[in-house]
Amino acid sequence: MSKRLVNILVPLISILLGLIIGAIVMAISGFSPVEGYVALWNGIFMDTYTMGETVRQITPYVFAGLAVAFAFRTGLFNIGVEGQLIMGWLAAAYVGFKFDLPTVIHLPLALIAAAVAGALWAFIPGLLKAKLQVHEVIVTIMMNYTALHVANSLIGTLSGGDERTPKVQETASLRSSFFESLTDYSRMHWGFVVALIAVLVMWFILEKTTRGYELKAVGFNKHASQYAGMNVNKNIILAMVISGAFAGLGGAMEALGTFENMSKLHGFTGIGFDGIAVALLGANQPFGVLLGAILFGSLKNGGLNMPSEAGVPTEIVNIVIALIIFFVASGYIIRVVLERFGKQRKEEK
């Protein structure tokens, strides 16, 4: 059995096992697995509106997954995607309502502001890691809480004491009347195109540029990279900055597309933390992250239909997602089984 075939089969088998055991959990809990999964399917593909909402749900997960995956590929563990996403959300919302500019300037400016905000928030743990060897996991976790409270405070200031910022102007909005008419007024927006471009950008940086090679090399072995003449500290900081920029753009999807403003948060959005699971599902590869986000976002959005249509609690969806992630994380065992099976068949022939 070829290595490429094994790489394809491992996530597919993981997903299948997750769905099977999820069905068992539903049955033990007194719910019909068939009705539950039919409701899940309908929540994803029932009509144009639900499909539009599914795409809308997937979009920020792509950016969160890319942010985590980029850091992983360069030897860093960015747990601060949530905070970077929040700061990007705030920056995009501010630029979106504050300035009066043509669309060709306003929308790109709001996206750039989100990317810069996320990058600057990630710069701090990157600098501390590079200069003082402070572990990025600790710093990024703490900065998530800082971002949450800073954002809530600034929302109150920018809105004059209101609970949310003013709505972004149409010139900065990612929404389109074309998608509204196509998907029966769902909140689907142009952000999914930006997400596809981001996937290509990450692939190009890591696979087709000298800088990308250096970033991966530093992540693989710092000492060897330094011996080869690479600037290790510079590359650590740059890796965190690029990762934060992806996260900030994820926040822009919510500010300029889904909600068109930013409300005070009573807790974390969860998107940044879910990005860890998306990156894991996608094996930290750009196109794998896209597929992982499609699966994750589809399950999240489809799960909202399970209580109303089948009476199945949404917690069951979280269990299914957790099971899939568990089996993907245990992919080594599945890989060994597949390789032994392929070897046995080859010997029999």
Salt bridges, closest charged atoms under 4 A:
GLU53 OE1 - ARG56 NH2 2.81
GLU53 OE1 - ARG187 NH2 3.04
GLU136 OE1 - LYS129 NZ 3.22
GLU136 OE1 - HIS135 ND1 3.70
GLU207 OE2 - ARG73 NH2 3.00
GLU207 OE1 - LYS216 NZ 3.48
GLU214 OE1 - ARG211 NH1 3.16
GLU260 OE1 - LYS167 NZ 3.47
ASP274 OD2 - LYS300 NZ 3.95
